[in-house]
Amino acid sequence: MNKTTIKLAGIGALVSVLSGCSTGLKDNSDDYRNDTVNSVVLQAPAGSLSSRDDLVIPHENQIASVEPGSKFTVPRATFVFYPMAKIDVIMKANRVVLDVPANLVQSKKMVKDFLMALHGDGESIASDTDKQIVSMPFQFIKQGWWASMWSHVSRDFPEQIVFSFSFSSSEKGTLVAVQYRVEDRGEAVTDWLSPTTRNDMYADTLRLWGDMARQLNKQSVSLSEQGSKAPFHVWIDHRGLLAIHLKPKANVQDALVTQLAGAGLTQVSGKENTLAVLPLASDKTDGFAPNATESDAVSWDKREYKYSIIHQKAGDFLMIDVSTSPTPEITSFLLAQRFVK
């Protein structure tokens, strides 16, 4: 036998070993399929206690029964409300003015943060001086590739919105005047207008108001000051909807009745947890109403609203349901302003 033959035989033997010698060994991987249950009964000693194999479910009697086939709903926590600093809202013919209890630097920073969140990626500010911030043109109508191509062909481009924020001093801190105008490829289509002339601009301004009020409450009120300041009883949740913090020292129902009467709201007789809006006294006025739409034939102050009392760690809150309103943020603001003295 020559060396070449020996090498070939060795390689063949090695391949056979590495392959597991499948032809010579039995494959037991499927034996479990033919196994049977061991039915041998263990013989317990005489006099021993019988054993039981029970499934113990803690507090089983407190678990609600679930019908087979019912759809499971993930439980959600009640919305948490956050306190706000009081920012007066002054509505003029061509602007909305926020009387912010903060200095100029703080006020401008909050406006810039708001514009950044509203605009998203990219630069959001076109000009920034001591007295005014002007935003970049915002295009709120998102276009796909085909829509964008058609706009270039037809020369019919979506409108662009530019915001202006003018700053001046006040006794409380800083006045922030909010305006907007419509532009078409850099050319102004309208004059500077009040945000109340359009519901979407109105809602954006109220988001700025809510963001500023929540930030200022978090930043400027120290623990030592909280006891000496009368708390602002309008609170806000993460959706921008408002709730009224009922007076903590009174009975909930008594506090509700008293505060509803002071706000010009009344409970509707014969309808559970339903409120109606009463006309204000001649020396008081509501804020600007939302602009009427084709689908909104009923004014906000002619509607009826469901309400609920929500208890949270900070106390009891009156939450008015504005989900049926076409402008929920504006309606929530107008109702909450009824409770502001």
C-alpha positions in Angstrom: 0.0 0.0 0.0 1.6 3.3 -1.1 1.4 6.6 0.8 -1.3 8.0 -1.4 -3.6 5.1 -0.7 -3.0 5.5 3.1 -3.8 9.2 2.9 -7.1 8.6 1.0 -8.1 5.9 3.5 -7.4 8.3 6.4 -9.4 11.1 4.9 -12.3 8.8 4.2 -12.3 7.5 7.8 -12.2 11.1 9.1 -15.1 12.2 6.9 -17.1 9.2 8.3 -16.4 10.1 11.9 -17.3 13.8 11.3 -20.5 13.0 9.6 -21.7 11.1 12.6 -21.7 7.8 10.9 -25.3 8.3 10.1 -25.6 5.0 8.4 -24.4 3.0 11.4 -26.1 4.9 14.3 -29.8 5.0 15.1 -31.6 8.4 15.1 -33.5 8.8 18.4 -34.6 12.4 17.8 -38.3 11.5 17.3 -38.6 8.9 20.0 -40.6 11.3 22.2 -43.5 11.1 19.7 -44.1 7.5 20.7 -43.7 7.8 24.4 -46.7 7.0 26.6 -47.7 8.5 29.9 -46.5 6.7 33.0 -49.7 5.5 34.6 -48.2 3.8 37.6 -49.9 5.0 40.8 -47.7 5.6 43.7 -48.7 3.7 46.8 -48.7 6.0 49.8 -48.0 4.5 53.3 -51.0 3.7 55.4 -52.4 6.6 57.4 -50.7 9.3 55.3 -52.7 12.4 54.1 -53.9 12.4 50.6 -52.1 14.9 48.3 -53.8 17.3 45.9 -52.4 19.2 43.0 -54.3 22.5 43.0 -53.8 25.7 41.0 -54.0 28.5 43.6 -54.9 32.0 42.2 -54.4 34.8 44.7 -57.6 36.8 45.3 -59.5 34.7 42.7 -62.9 35.9 44.0 -61.9 39.5 43.3 -61.1 38.9 39.6 -63.9 39.8 37.3 -65.1 37.0 35.1 -64.2 37.3 31.4 -66.6 36.0 28.8 -65.0 33.8 26.2 -64.3 35.7 23.0 -64.6 39.1 24.6 -62.2 41.7 23.3 -59.5 42.6 25.8 -59.0 46.3 26.5 -55.8 47.5 27.9 -56.5 49.6 31.0 -55.3 53.1 30.8 -54.5 55.5 33.6 -56.6 58.6 34.1 -55.1 61.7 32.5 -52.8 63.6 34.8 -53.4 67.3 35.1 -50.5 69.8 35.5 -50.6 73.2 37.3 -50.2 76.4 35.3 -49.0 79.9 36.1 -51.6 82.5 35.3 -51.0 84.2 32.0 -53.6 86.8 31.0 -54.9 86.6 27.4 -55.8 90.0 25.8 -57.5 89.7 22.4 -57.1 92.7 20.1 -58.5 93.3 16.6 -55.3 92.3 14.9 -53.3 90.3 17.5 -53.5 88.2 20.6 -51.4 89.5 23.5 -50.1 87.2 26.3 -49.1 89.0 29.5 -46.3 86.6 30.6 -45.0 86.8 34.2 -41.4 86.4 33.0 -38.6 88.5 31.8 -37.7 89.1 28.1 -35.0 86.4 27.9 -37.3 83.7 29.4 -40.2 84.8 27.2 -38.2 84.7 24.0 -36.7 81.3 24.9 -40.2 79.8 25.3 -41.3 81.2 22.0 -38.3 79.8 20.2 -38.9 76.4 21.8 -42.5 76.5 20.7 -41.5 77.4 17.1 -39.0 74.6 17.0 -41.6 72.1 18.2 -44.1 73.4 15.7 -41.7 73.4 12.7 -39.8 70.2 13.3 -36.5 69.7 11.6 -34.5 72.6 10.2 -34.3 76.3 11.1 -37.6 77.7 12.4 -36.7 81.5 12.9 -36.2 83.9 10.0 -35.3 87.0 12.1 -34.7 87.6 15.8 -34.3 91.1 17.3 -34.8 92.4 20.8 -38.4 93.4 20.1 -39.6 90.8 17.6 -39.2 87.2 16.4 -40.4 86.3 12.9 -40.7 82.6 12.0 -39.7 80.9 8.8 -42.7 80.2 6.4 -44.4 77.1 7.7 -46.2 74.8 5.3 -48.7 72.8 7.3 -50.1 70.9 4.3 -47.7 68.0 3.7 -47.2 67.1 0.1 -46.0 63.8 -1.4 -43.8 63.6 -4.5 -46.7 63.6 -7.0 -48.5 66.5 -5.3 -45.3 68.5 -5.2 -44.7 67.9 -9.0 -48.3 68.9 -9.8 -47.9 72.1 -7.7 -44.8 73.0 -9.9 -46.7 72.2 -13.1 -49.9 74.1 -12.1 -48.1 76.8 -10.2 -50.7 76.3 -7.4 -48.6 75.9 -4.2 -49.9 75.3 -0.7 -50.1 78.3 1.5 -47.3 79.2 3.9 -47.8 80.7 7.3 -45.4 83.1 9.0 -45.7 84.0 12.7 -44.7 87.2 14.3 -44.0 87.6 18.1 -43.5 91.2 19.3 -42.2 91.8 22.8 -42.7 94.7 25.2 -42.5 95.2 29.0 -45.4 95.1 31.4 -46.0 95.3 35.1 -46.1 91.5 35.4 -43.2 90.9 33.0 -43.4 90.7 29.2 -46.2 91.3 26.7 -46.0 88.9 23.8 -48.2 90.0 20.8 -48.9 87.1 18.4 -49.8 87.6 14.8 -49.6 85.7 11.5 -49.8 86.3 7.8 -50.2 84.1 4.7 -47.4 84.0 2.1 -47.0 82.6 -1.4 -43.4 81.7 -2.3 -42.0 84.6 -0.2 -44.7 87.2 -1.1 -47.1 88.3 1.5 -50.7 87.5 0.6 -52.4 89.1 3.7 -51.5 91.7 6.3 -50.5 90.7 9.8 -53.7 89.2 11.3 -54.9 88.1 14.7 -54.7 84.3 15.2 -58.4 84.4 16.2 -59.3 84.9 12.5 -58.5 81.2 11.8 -59.3 78.3 14.0 -56.0 76.5 13.4 -53.9 79.6 14.2 -56.2 80.3 17.2 -55.5 76.7 18.5 -51.7 77.1 17.9 -51.7 80.3 20.0 -53.5 78.6 22.8 -50.9 75.8 22.7 -48.2 78.4 23.2 -50.2 79.9 26.1 -50.6 76.5 27.7 -46.9 75.6 27.2 -45.7 78.8 28.7 -48.1 78.6 31.7 -47.0 75.1 32.5 -43.3 75.8 32.1 -43.4 79.0 34.2 -45.2 77.2 37.0 -42.5 74.5 37.0 -39.6 76.9 36.8 -40.4 80.0 38.7 -42.5 78.9 41.7 -40.2 77.7 44.5 -41.4 75.7 47.4 -41.1 78.7 49.7 -43.3 80.8 47.4 -46.1 78.2 46.9 -47.6 78.8 50.3 -47.9 82.5 49.9 -49.4 82.5 46.3 -53.0 81.8 45.5 -52.9 78.8 43.2 -54.2 79.2 39.7 -57.2 76.8 39.5 -57.0 76.1 35.8 -54.8 73.0 35.1 -53.9 71.4 31.8 -53.3 67.8 30.6 -50.9 66.6 27.9 -53.5 67.0 25.2 -53.8 70.7 25.9 -57.3 70.3 27.4 -58.1 72.2 30.6 -59.6 71.2 33.9 -60.8 73.2 36.9 -59.2 72.4 40.3 -62.1 72.5 42.8 -61.5 74.2 46.1 -59.8 71.5 48.3 -61.2 72.6 51.6 -64.9 72.4 50.5 -67.2 69.4 49.9 -66.8 68.4 46.3 -70.5 68.9 45.4 -70.7 72.2 47.2 -67.5 73.4 45.5 -68.8 72.3 42.2 -72.1 74.2 42.6 -70.4 77.3 43.8 -67.8 77.4 41.1 -70.3 76.6 38.3 -72.5 79.5 39.5 -69.6 81.9 39.5 -68.6 80.8 36.0 -72.0 81.2 34.5 -72.6 77.5 33.9 -75.5 75.5 35.2 -76.4 71.8 35.5 -79.1 70.7 33.0 -82.2 69.4 34.8 -83.1 65.8 33.9 -79.7 65.1 32.3 -77.0 63.5 34.4 -73.6 65.3 34.5 -74.6 67.8 31.8 -73.8 71.5 31.7 -75.2 74.4 29.8 -73.6 77.8 29.3 -75.5 80.9 30.6 -75.1 84.4 29.2 -72.6 86.5 31.1 -73.4 89.7 32.9 -73.4 92.9 30.8 -70.0 94.0 32.1 -68.3 90.7 31.2 -67.4 89.2 27.8 -66.1 85.8 26.6 -63.0 85.5 24.5 -63.3 85.4 20.7 -65.5 82.5 19.6 -64.1 79.9 17.1 -64.9 80.7 13.5 -68.0 79.0 12.3 -67.6 76.1 9.9 -70.1 74.3 7.6 -70.2 71.3 9.9 -70.6 73.5 13.1 -74.1 75.0 13.0 -74.3 75.5 16.8 -72.2 78.1 18.6 -70.0 76.9 21.4 -72.1 78.7 24.1 -75.3 77.2 22.8 -74.1 73.6 23.3 -74.5 71.2 26.2 -71.4 69.5 27.6 -71.0 66.4 29.6 -68.7 66.7 32.6 -67.0 64.4 35.2 -65.3 64.8 38.5 -61.8 63.3 38.4 -59.9 62.6 41.7 -56.2 62.7 41.5 -53.4 63.1 44.1 -53.6 66.9 43.8 -57.3 67.0 44.5 -60.6 66.9 42.7 -61.0 68.3 39.1 -63.9 69.3 37.0 -63.3 68.0 33.5 -65.7 69.3 30.8 -66.0 67.0 27.8 -65.5 69.0 24.6 -64.9 66.0 22.3 -68.1 66.8 20.4 -66.9 70.3 19.5 -65.1 70.8 16.1 -62.6 73.0 17.9 -62.0 71.3 21.3 -58.9 73.3 22.3 -60.6 76.6 21.7 -63.9 75.5 23.4 -62.0 74.1 26.4 -60.1 77.5 26.7 -63.3 79.6 26.5 -65.1 77.4 29.1 -62.0 77.5 31.5 -61.8 81.3 31.1 -65.2 81.5 32.7 -63.6 80.3 36.0 -60.8 82.9 35.8 -61.5 86.0 37.9 
